[in-house]
Amino acid sequence: MSEEQQEDPAFPPASRRTYFAEERTVLAWWRTGISSAAVAVGVGGIVPHLGGFPKTRFLLLAAGYGVLALFFIVGGTVRRRHSHTALQQGTFSSMSEPVLIGVTVYFSILVVLTIVALI
């Protein structure tokens, strides 16, 4: 093992349970992405039809939820790669703070716009 890949004594070698937990986590990211895609379908197709709302603003919201779905599916896969590498090296990989803040702001705006569109 090279010097930069030496295990951190604060993080013992990963067990099989840790790798299974990592796998469950990426599956949770994907499930959230699928849920976001379902919300996109509902907001863009079902809500305007059932509520008699103008379709254009709901199609834009649906696109926003579609982007969120892609983030969870692709982002979860990227996050899994980073955490897997860290596990193999005996270190820890935390989520990027700017990404976390960006997604929080994006999602918050999307929720507020959805509420406004329904009013």
C-alpha positions in Angstrom: 0.0 0.0 0.0 1.4 3.4 -0.9 2.0 6.1 1.7 -1.0 8.1 0.5 -3.3 5.0 0.7 -2.3 4.0 4.2 -5.3 3.3 6.4 -6.3 5.9 8.9 -6.3 4.3 12.4 -9.5 6.2 13.2 -11.3 4.1 10.5 -10.8 0.3 10.8 -10.9 -1.8 7.7 -14.4 -2.0 6.2 -16.4 -5.2 6.9 -18.8 -6.9 4.6 -21.6 -5.2 6.5 -20.1 -1.8 5.6 -20.1 -2.7 1.9 -23.7 -3.9 2.1 -24.7 -0.7 3.8 -23.0 1.2 1.0 -25.0 -0.8 -1.5 -28.3 -0.1 0.4 -27.4 3.6 0.4 -27.0 3.8 -3.4 -30.3 2.0 -3.8 -31.9 4.6 -1.6 -30.5 7.4 -3.8 -32.0 5.6 -6.8 -35.4 5.0 -5.1 -35.5 8.7 -4.3 -34.7 9.5 -8.0 -37.5 7.2 -9.1 -39.9 8.9 -6.7 -38.8 12.3 -8.0 -39.5 11.1 -11.6 -43.0 9.9 -10.4 -43.6 13.4 -8.9 -42.6 14.9 -12.3 -45.1 12.8 -14.1 -47.8 13.7 -11.5 -47.1 17.4 -11.5 -46.7 17.7 -15.3 -49.5 15.4 -16.4 -52.0 14.5 -13.7 -52.3 17.6 -11.6 -53.1 20.1 -14.5 -55.6 17.6 -15.9 -57.5 16.9 -12.7 -57.3 20.4 -11.2 -58.1 22.3 -14.4 -54.8 24.3 -14.1 -52.9 25.8 -16.9 -50.5 23.1 -18.1 -47.5 25.3 -19.0 -46.4 26.2 -15.5 -46.8 22.6 -14.4 -44.7 21.3 -17.3 -41.9 23.6 -16.1 -42.2 22.3 -12.6 -42.2 18.7 -13.9 -39.0 19.5 -15.7 -37.6 20.7 -12.4 -38.5 17.5 -10.7 -37.1 15.6 -13.6 -33.7 17.3 -13.1 -33.9 16.5 -9.4 -34.6 12.8 -10.3 -31.5 12.8 -12.5 -29.4 14.3 -9.7 -30.4 11.6 -7.3 -29.8 8.8 -9.8 -26.5 10.1 -11.2 -25.4 11.8 -7.9 -26.0 8.6 -5.9 -23.9 6.6 -8.3 -21.0 9.2 -8.1 -21.4 9.3 -4.3 -21.2 5.5 -4.1 -18.0 5.6 -6.2 -16.4 8.1 -3.8 -17.4 6.3 -0.7 -16.4 2.9 -2.1 -12.9 4.3 -2.9 -12.6 5.7 0.6 -13.7 2.4 2.2 -11.0 0.5 0.2 -8.4 3.0 1.4 -9.6 2.9 5.0 -10.6 6.6 5.0 -13.8 8.5 4.9 -15.4 10.6 2.2 -17.9 13.2 3.3 -20.4 14.7 0.9 -19.4 18.0 -0.6 -20.9 20.9 1.4 -21.5 23.1 -1.7 -23.4 20.2 -3.4 -25.5 19.6 -0.3 -26.4 23.3 0.0 -27.1 23.6 -3.7 -29.5 20.7 -3.7 -31.2 22.0 -0.6 -31.7 25.4 -2.1 -32.9 23.9 -5.4 -35.3 21.5 -3.8 -36.7 24.3 -1.5 -37.3 26.6 -4.5 -39.0 23.7 -6.3 -41.3 23.0 -3.4 -42.2 26.7 -3.0 -42.9 27.0 -6.7 -45.1 24.0 -6.6 -47.1 25.5 -3.7 -47.4 28.8 -5.6 -48.5 27.0 -8.8 -51.3 25.3 -6.9 -52.7 28.5 -5.4 
